[in-house]
Amino acid sequence: MASANANLHKAKDAKNDEFYTQLTDVSKELMHYKEHFKDKIVFCNCDDPTWSAFWKYFHLNFSVLGLKKLISTHYDKNNPTYRMEYTGGDDSNIEVGIKTPLEGNGDFRNKECLDILDEADIVVTNPPFSLFREYIAVLMEHEKKFLVIGSKNAITYKDFFPLLKNGDVWIGHNNPSEFLQPDGSSKEFGNIGWFTNLGIAKRHEKLVLRKKYTPEEYPRYDNYDAINVDKLSDIPVDYDGVMGVPISIMDKCNPDQFEIIGWAKCPVPKINGRSTYVRILIRARHPHSTAFNA
């Protein structure tokens, strides 16, 4: 896993964004969102339809999902590109669609691509790793529904964490790890996940809790008004104050069960003068209710 994480950092540093999602990973995640796509226009704005697994998935499942329209655009560093549009008729042939030249190189920030974005209902793609912050900012500015792949390191970004904290974005189901490259080879990355603002049942699954609070087992931080919890399974069922918990809570944070208060990372929380791990600060919404406990 260390080498997989290193691959991700190297790719970002080199701005090497030519990593293609596999169809199996797209299908595995999209199976949880089918109800969102009926009569919708889907835009894959980082996807050459000649190789994109996203284009292929939505084309093959166009009628099954009840889509209204599928649109794809992609970036070419040196040359103008095109948009591909499909409105049904031959789902099994992924080459079927209307091809229209773009004036520019297909950069998702270009006005012609932003105009298509405004036409679309839902965006689904694997955006460039090196431009993830800017990409999400564009989607939020244009008030789009989306399902995209990105590094889970984004949880720590100062301009992205507030979206998670405020419930504007949440983490999806799966963690794709192997991506294809233009030469046909593959590369593994660690800590990759899906981010979305489409409703999913997973987001409202309760975290089953069993332990009771005692001051001895849950020490307070020296520099934060919160108690320390080392494992998610150790979150006390009966504590109504702020708790510092592992970052993995972001995968399981039911907004009906917990309120995200903020980060405990700068400075790192300390107990009896000794630094601990970076923590997410949360508070139980109903700490004395049996509705969220085993």
Buried (B, 14 or more C-beta within 10 A) or exposed (E): EEEBBEBBBEBBEEEBBEBBBBBEBBBBBBEBBEEBBEEBBBBBBBBBBEEBBBBBBBBBBBEEBBBBBBBBBBBBEEEEBBBBBBBBEEBEEBEBBEEEEBEBBBBBBBEBBBEBBEEBBBBBBBBBBBBBEEBBBBBBEEEBBBBBBBBBBBBEBEEBBEBBBEEEBBBBBBBBBBBBEEEEEEBBBBBBBBBBBBEBEBBEEBBEBEBEBEEEBBEBBBEBEBBBBBEBEBBBBEBEBBBBBBBEBBBBBBEEBBBBBBBBBEEBBBBEEEEBEBBBBBBBBEBEEEEBBE
